[in-house]
């Protein structure tokens, strides 16, 4: 169970750290000062700065050389040739830049001198993700060239959007790695050179008030076999069940690493007159591609998932607006922690896939046009563009603070629902710890 907690913190830290790294990288690219880039959340344990100083190096340089030849005749008819060489040497000082680490202990405020140095790279006490503090991000220091507030609208929009972009890129990288190792997929419309292993029939949908729901089957369960017959092809499985309506069948189910038997009696479906237990099934397997195809598959799959999740959010908000309630399940930190534990038990490749999905979700949520989120801040920049002047800083800050409070309230509500949904999981954790 300790492993679940560690993995949860690592996954969340990776996603948040990547998001903040996107803001940091693009801000620096545009010459905007990042005052602090931290791993974890304050209070600060320690920080480091790279100080750029000038060091004087003494040296000499020959500035001028002159040569003078004197031809002097003597009384006896001989002559003396005298050569006189004069060189002027000037001592000069060369300025060479040097770097030096400056250590900052604890969470104290920086001195005025330290503020003029480079970015503080800090390690903080709360090991969950990271943060970047950008100069002028709240509208201050408009007169400074290296301030966020002094940049044109398009650059500020790019900086705000960079975190979302890096989360999507991270998902692409993770899915690409997954396809190189072998990723769980529905075996439908596979690309060229796909190598498939571990074929199985998996439950992808369970209908309400069905025999499968009554037996406690869950989406993601794999049907290994029925009675004494194994199945890896869903057409064969469907035909087997359809011909045995009203018979008690022993379903051998695999859930993660656990395998168990569930006795279920197929009901006769009125539309076909054949047997069924009220599930949707698909043939799945571990799909692996060569690296050069895996890259394309990773990019393509990421955008497919991005669109699917956007549609899911649309259905969610549509249901709330017209009063249908939640059409999709929401999960907060507690729910994500519980799901992380379940996925971790399934294996590394499933965790990789789950992390990519979370990264895409984080990108979409952050870019929603809601106050306090990146999308909400971009919305204010769009208003500024059309209005010709920025919204008053005090008013914008108030709106963002209200938005943040509403988000925290939503997290609180979802957390209570998560505790109710996953009460069995957390009861097991409590019993194992105490």
Secondary structure per residue as TSV (DSSP state, phi and psi in degrees):
chain	resnum	aa	ss	phi	psi
A	1	X	-	360.0	-31.5
A	2	X	H	-61.2	-35.3
A	3	X	H	-60.8	-41.0
A	4	X	H	-59.9	-44.7
A	5	X	H	-63.9	-44.4
A	6	X	H	-63.2	-46.0
A	7	X	H	-63.4	-40.9
A	8	X	H	-58.9	-47.0
A	9	X	H	-65.6	-37.9
A	10	X	H	-65.7	-44.2
A	11	X	H	-63.3	-49.7
A	12	X	H	-64.5	-38.5
A	13	X	H	-63.4	-42.0
A	14	X	H	-60.7	-45.4
A	15	X	H	-65.8	-46.3
A	16	X	H	-70.0	-40.2
A	17	X	H	-61.8	-44.1
A	18	X	H	-62.1	-40.7
A	19	X	H	-60.3	-49.0
A	20	X	H	-69.5	-32.0
A	21	X	H	-62.3	-35.9
A	22	X	H	-61.3	-47.6
A	23	X	H	-58.3	-45.8
A	24	X	H	-62.0	-47.8
A	25	X	H	-63.5	-47.2
A	26	X	H	-70.6	-36.4
A	27	X	H	-60.2	-46.7
A	28	X	H	-63.5	-36.4
A	29	X	H	-62.3	-34.1
A	30	X	T	-91.6	7.0
A	31	X	T	80.1	16.5
A	32	X	-	-88.5	134.4
A	33	X	-	-75.9	127.1
A	34	X	E	-95.8	109.6
A	35	X	E	-69.5	-36.4
A	36	X	E	-151.8	138.3
A	37	X	E	-126.6	113.7
A	38	X	E	-119.4	145.9
A	39	X	E	-96.1	123.6
A	40	X	E	85.1	178.8
A	41	X	E	-112.4	149.0
A	42	X	E	-55.9	158.3
A	43	X	E	-75.5	152.4
A	44	X	E	-76.0	136.8
A	45	X	E	-83.4	-54.2
A	46	X	E	-159.0	164.7
A	47	X	E	-142.2	159.0
A	48	X	E	-127.9	142.2
A	49	X	E	-123.6	145.8
A	50	X	E	-97.4	110.2
A	51	X	E	-87.8	130.2
A	52	X	E	-105.4	108.6
A	53	X	E	-119.7	169.1
A	54	X	E	-106.7	136.6
A	55	X	E	-121.2	130.6
A	56	X	E	-86.2	130.7
A	57	X	E	-117.1	117.8
A	58	X	E	-77.0	136.5
A	59	X	E	-155.0	174.4
A	60	X	E	-125.7	155.5
A	61	X	E	-144.4	129.5
A	62	X	E	-76.0	121.4
A	63	X	E	-94.6	-37.4
A	64	X	E	-154.1	141.5
A	65	X	E	-128.5	127.4
A	66	X	E	-123.1	144.8
A	67	X	E	-125.8	132.7
A	68	X	E	-127.2	126.2
A	69	X	E	-111.0	125.8
A	70	X	E	-114.3	122.8
A	71	X	E	-108.2	105.6
A	72	X	E	-115.0	116.4
A	73	X	E	-77.9	148.0
A	74	X	-	-106.2	170.6
A	75	X	T	-67.7	-30.8
A	76	X	T	-82.9	9.0
A	77	X	S	91.4	-8.9
A	78	X	-	-82.4	171.5
A	79	X	E	-137.6	153.4
A	80	X	E	-117.2	126.0
A	81	X	E	-103.4	123.5
A	82	X	E	-118.9	126.5
A	83	X	E	-110.1	128.0
A	84	X	E	-121.0	118.5
A	85	X	E	-112.6	128.8
A	86	X	E	-122.3	126.1
A	87	X	E	-121.8	140.4
A	88	X	E	-106.3	120.1
A	89	X	E	-112.1	130.4
A	90	X	E	-116.2	128.8
A	91	X	E	-81.4	129.5
A	92	X	E	-131.7	163.3
A	93	X	E	-114.7	127.7
A	94	X	E	-99.1	142.9
A	95	X	E	-101.7	119.2
A	96	X	E	-119.1	126.0
A	97	X	E	-70.3	143.3
A	98	X	E	-132.2	156.7
A	99	X	E	-115.3	143.9
A	100	X	E	-148.6	137.3
A	101	X	E	-77.9	135.9
A	102	X	E	-117.7	122.6
A	103	X	E	-92.9	133.2
A	104	X	E	-119.2	119.0
A	105	X	E	-97.8	132.9
A	106	X	T	75.4	-172.1
A	107	X	T	-98.5	23.9
A	108	X	-	-65.5	158.3
A	109	X	-	-71.6	149.9
A	110	X	-	-75.2	147.2
A	111	X	-	-73.8	160.9
A	112	X	H	-54.6	-36.0
A	113	X	H	-67.8	-42.2
A	114	X	H	-66.2	-31.5
A	115	X	H	-65.3	-22.9
A	116	X	T	-85.0	-8.6
A	117	X	S	-81.7	-167.8
A	118	X	-	-77.5	-171.6
A	119	X	-	-62.3	141.0
A	120	X	E	-87.0	119.1
A	121	X	E	-98.5	110.3
A	122	X	E	-117.0	153.7
A	123	X	E	-111.7	128.9
A	124	X	E	-118.8	166.0
A	125	X	E	-72.6	-31.6
A	126	X	E	-93.9	102.7
A	127	X	E	-79.2	66.1
A	128	X	E	-138.0	93.8
A	129	X	E	77.4	-132.2
A	130	X	E	-174.4	-175.1
A	131	X	E	-155.2	160.3
A	132	X	E	-131.6	132.7
A	133	X	E	-107.1	110.2
A	134	X	E	-101.2	132.9
A	135	X	T	-60.6	125.9
A	136	X	T	79.7	15.7
A	137	X	T	-68.1	-19.8
A	138	X	T	-103.8	17.6
A	139	X	S	97.5	-3.0
A	140	X	-	-85.3	170.9
A	141	X	-	57.5	40.9
A	142	X	T	-64.9	-21.7
A	143	X	T	-82.5	-12.7
A	144	X	S	-90.4	134.9
A	145	X	T	-65.8	-28.2
A	146	X	T	-93.6	17.7
A	147	X	S	-94.7	143.9
A	148	X	G	-57.7	-40.2
A	149	X	G	-67.0	-20.0
A	150	X	G	-89.3	-4.8
A	151	X	S	-84.6	154.8
A	152	X	-	-62.9	160.6
A	153	X	H	-57.1	-41.4
A	154	X	H	-66.4	-33.8
A	155	X	H	-72.5	-39.7
A	156	X	H	-63.5	-39.5
A	157	X	H	-63.5	-40.5
A	158	X	H	-64.2	-41.1
A	159	X	H	-64.2	-44.1
A	160	X	H	-67.1	-31.8
A	161	X	H	-85.1	-11.6
A	162	X	H	-66.2	-33.9
A	163	X	H	-64.4	-44.0
A	164	X	H	-61.2	-44.2
A	165	X	H	-60.8	-42.1
A	166	X	H	-70.5	-30.9
A	167	X	H	-63.9	-39.0
A	168	X	H	-68.7	-41.1
A	169	X	H	-63.3	-40.6
A	170	X	H	-59.6	-42.8
A	171	X	H	-60.7	-42.4
A	172	X	H	-59.0	-44.6
A	173	X	H	-63.6	-45.8
A	174	X	H	-64.3	-42.7
A	175	X	H	-69.1	-37.3
A	176	X	H	-61.2	-46.7
A	177	X	H	-59.7	-40.8
A	178	X	H	-59.2	-45.4
A	179	X	H	-67.9	-28.0
A	180	X	H	-72.2	-34.1
A	181	X	H	-85.0	-40.5
A	182	X	-	129.5	116.4
A	183	X	E	-119.5	138.3
A	184	X	E	-63.8	126.8
A	185	X	E	-146.1	153.8
A	186	X	E	-71.3	131.7
A	187	X	S	-82.4	74.3
A	188	X	S	-142.7	128.9
A	189	X	S	53.7	49.4
A	190	X	-	-71.4	147.8
A	191	X	-	-75.7	178.2
A	192	X	T	-68.4	152.3
A	193	X	T	62.6	23.0
A	194	X	-	-75.4	131.9
A	195	X	E	-108.2	119.4
A	196	X	E	-111.8	135.2
A	197	X	E	-140.6	168.7
A	198	X	E	52.5	50.9
A	199	X	E	-64.8	142.7
A	200	X	E	-159.6	162.8
A	201	X	E	-100.2	122.7
A	202	X	E	-120.4	145.1
A	203	X	E	-80.5	124.5
A	204	X	E	-113.6	-9.2
A	205	X	E	-157.0	142.2
A	206	X	E	-130.2	126.1
A	207	X	-	-84.0	146.5
A	208	X	T	-64.3	148.7
A	209	X	T	54.8	32.5
A	210	X	S	-103.0	162.8
A	211	X	H	-56.0	-37.0
A	212	X	H	-65.3	-41.9
A	213	X	H	-64.5	-40.6
A	214	X	H	-65.0	-29.8
A	215	X	T	-83.6	-5.1
A	216	X	T	83.9	17.5
A	217	X	-	-69.7	155.1
A	218	X	-	-132.3	154.0
A	219	X	T	-60.9	132.8
A	220	X	T	104.0	-18.5
A	221	X	-	-64.3	143.5
A	222	X	E	-104.2	134.3
A	223	X	E	-90.9	103.9
A	224	X	E	-72.5	-42.2
A	225	X	E	-171.5	172.5
A	226	X	E	-129.7	130.1
A	227	X	T	55.3	-122.7
A	228	X	T	-103.6	14.6
A	229	X	E	-114.7	132.4
A	230	X	E	-92.1	152.1
A	231	X	-	-135.5	136.4
A	232	X	S	-127.7	-1.1
A	233	X	-	-119.4	123.3
A	234	X	H	-71.3	-26.3
A	235	X	H	-65.0	-42.6
A	236	X	H	-64.7	-40.0
A	237	X	H	-65.2	-44.9
A	238	X	H	-59.6	-43.2
A	239	X	H	-64.8	-40.0
A	240	X	H	-61.5	-45.2
A	241	X	H	-71.8	-39.2
A	242	X	H	-60.2	-31.7
A	243	X	T	-85.1	0.2
A	244	X	T	-128.5	41.3
A	245	X	T	-63.0	135.1
A	246	X	T	85.7	-7.7
A	247	X	S	-91.8	145.0
A	248	X	E	-79.8	120.8
A	249	X	E	-115.3	139.1
A	250	X	E	-93.1	102.6
A	251	X	E	-84.7	123.7
A	252	X	E	-92.8	114.1
A	253	X	E	-112.1	138.0
A	254	X	E	-114.7	123.3
A	255	X	E	-124.9	103.9
A	256	X	T	66.8	-123.8
A	257	X	T	-95.7	-3.3
A	258	X	E	-94.0	140.5
A	259	X	E	-127.5	133.5
A	260	X	E	-146.2	168.5
A	261	X	E	-111.7	134.1
A	262	X	E	-127.0	125.2
A	263	X	E	-89.6	119.7
A	264	X	E	-133.8	139.6
A	265	X	E	-106.2	114.7
A	266	X	-	-62.2	139.8
A	267	X	E	-96.0	154.7
A	268	X	E	-79.2	123.8
A	269	X	-	-81.6	124.6
A	270	X	T	-59.4	-34.9
A	271	X	T	-72.2	-25.5
A	272	X	T	-121.1	-18.0
A	273	X	S	74.2	11.2
A	274	X	S	-110.6	168.1
A	275	X	E	-81.6	151.8
A	276	X	E	-167.4	158.5
A	277	X	-	-113.9	7.9
A	278	X	S	81.7	44.5
A	279	X	E	-131.6	157.6
A	280	X	E	-107.1	132.4
A	281	X	E	-125.0	158.5
A	282	X	E	-146.7	153.4
A	283	X	E	-87.8	122.7
A	284	X	E	-123.7	168.4
A	285	X	E	-172.2	175.4
A	286	X	E	-90.1	117.0
A	287	X	E	-106.6	129.9
A	288	X	E	-127.7	139.1
A	289	X	-	-124.8	155.7
A	290	X	-	-59.5	154.8
A	291	X	H	-57.3	-38.7
A	292	X	H	-71.5	-25.7
A	293	X	H	-86.9	-32.2
A	294	X	H	-60.1	-35.0
A	295	X	H	-62.5	-49.0
A	296	X	H	-63.7	-43.3
A	297	X	H	-63.1	-36.3
A	298	X	H	-64.7	-43.3
A	299	X	H	-65.2	-47.6
A	300	X	H	-63.1	-45.9
A	301	X	H	-63.6	-37.8
A	302	X	H	-60.3	-44.8
A	303	X	H	-71.7	-31.2
A	304	X	H	-63.9	-47.0
A	305	X	H	-64.5	-37.9
A	306	X	H	-59.1	-44.7
A	307	X	H	-68.0	-41.9
A	308	X	H	-60.3	-43.1
A	309	X	H	-71.0	-36.7
A	310	X	H	-61.1	-44.0
A	311	X	H	-62.0	-39.9
A	312	X	H	-63.0	-41.3
A	313	X	H	-64.5	-39.0
A	314	X	H	-60.8	-45.3
A	315	X	H	-62.8	-36.5
A	316	X	H	-62.7	-52.1
A	317	X	H	-68.2	-35.7
A	318	X	H	-62.2	-44.2
A	319	X	H	-62.8	-37.6
A	320	X	H	-69.0	-38.4
A	321	X	H	-69.0	-43.0
A	322	X	T	-90.8	5.1
A	323	X	T	82.7	22.3
A	324	X	-	-88.7	-3.4
A	325	X	-	81.0	-163.8
A	326	X	-	-79.3	118.4
A	327	X	S	-88.7	-14.6
A	328	X	S	-132.4	156.5
A	329	X	-	-81.9	134.4
A	330	X	-	-101.3	148.0
A	331	X	-	-132.8	133.4
A	332	X	-	-97.9	-162.9
A	333	X	H	-56.2	-40.0
A	334	X	H	-66.5	-44.5
A	335	X	H	-64.1	-41.1
A	336	X	H	-64.4	-38.0
A	337	X	H	-62.8	-43.1
A	338	X	H	-65.2	-43.6
A	339	X	H	-65.5	-36.7
A	340	X	H	-60.9	-40.2
A	341	X	H	-62.3	-43.8
A	342	X	H	-64.7	-42.5
A	343	X	H	-68.2	-38.3
A	344	X	H	-59.4	-39.3
A	345	X	H	-67.5	-24.6
A	346	X	H	-75.7	-27.1
A	347	X	-	133.4	165.8
A	348	X	H	-60.7	-43.3
A	349	X	H	-65.5	-33.9
A	350	X	H	-69.9	-36.3
A	351	X	H	-65.0	-39.5
A	352	X	H	-60.5	-45.9
A	353	X	H	-64.1	-42.3
A	354	X	H	-63.9	-40.8
A	355	X	H	-63.6	-40.5
A	356	X	H	-61.9	-42.3
A	357	X	H	-63.3	-41.7
A	358	X	H	-63.6	-38.6
A	359	X	H	-63.5	-41.7
A	360	X	H	-66.0	-42.3
A	361	X	H	-59.9	-43.9
A	362	X	H	-62.3	-39.9
A	363	X	H	-61.7	-47.0
A	364	X	H	-66.5	-45.5
A	365	X	H	-60.7	-43.2
A	366	X	H	-67.6	-23.3
A	367	X	T	-98.5	7.1
A	368	X	S	-65.5	139.9
A	369	X	S	-75.5	62.7
A	370	X	-	-122.0	138.2
A	371	X	T	-52.8	144.4
A	372	X	T	83.3	-17.1
A	373	X	S	-93.3	163.6
A	374	X	H	-57.7	-41.2
A	375	X	H	-62.9	-35.8
A	376	X	H	-66.2	-37.9
A	377	X	H	-69.7	-37.5
A	378	X	H	-64.3	-37.0
A	379	X	H	-59.1	-40.4
A	380	X	H	-65.7	-33.0
A	381	X	H	-69.0	-36.3
A	382	X	H	-64.5	-42.0
A	383	X	H	-61.1	-42.8
A	384	X	H	-59.9	-39.8
A	385	X	H	-62.8	-45.9
A	386	X	H	-78.0	-31.8
A	387	X	H	-78.0	-28.0
A	388	X	S	89.6	-4.7
A	389	X	S	-154.2	152.0
A	390	X	-	-71.3	154.6
A	391	X	-	-65.9	144.1
A	392	X	-	-53.0	132.7
A	393	X	H	-57.4	-41.6
A	394	X	H	-61.9	-43.1
A	395	X	H	-66.0	-43.6
A	396	X	H	-62.2	-42.5
A	397	X	H	-63.2	-39.6
A	398	X	H	-62.6	-44.4
A	399	X	H	-63.2	-42.4
A	400	X	H	-65.2	-37.9
A	401	X	H	-65.6	-40.0
A	402	X	H	-64.9	-43.8
A	403	X	H	-59.6	-41.5
A	404	X	H	-63.7	-41.7
A	405	X	H	-62.2	-41.4
A	406	X	H	-65.9	-38.1
A	407	X	H	-64.0	-41.9
A	408	X	H	-64.0	-36.5
A	409	X	H	-65.4	-42.1
A	410	X	H	-62.1	-43.7
A	411	X	H	-59.8	-40.6
A	412	X	H	-63.1	-45.4
A	413	X	H	-63.5	-46.5
A	414	X	H	-64.6	-35.2
A	415	X	H	-63.4	-42.6
A	416	X	H	-62.6	-39.2
A	417	X	H	-65.9	-39.0
A	418	X	H	-62.8	-42.7
A	419	X	H	-62.0	-38.3
A	420	X	H	-68.1	-43.7
A	421	X	H	-67.1	-39.7
A	422	X	T	-108.1	29.4
A	423	X	H	-59.0	-36.8
A	424	X	H	-64.7	-38.8
A	425	X	H	-64.1	-47.0
A	426	X	H	-73.6	-26.3
A	427	X	H	-65.6	-40.2
A	428	X	H	-64.1	-39.7
A	429	X	H	-62.7	-45.4
A	430	X	H	-59.9	-44.7
A	431	X	H	-66.7	-35.0
A	432	X	H	-72.9	-33.5
A	433	X	H	-78.3	-42.3
A	434	X	-	-109.8	360.0
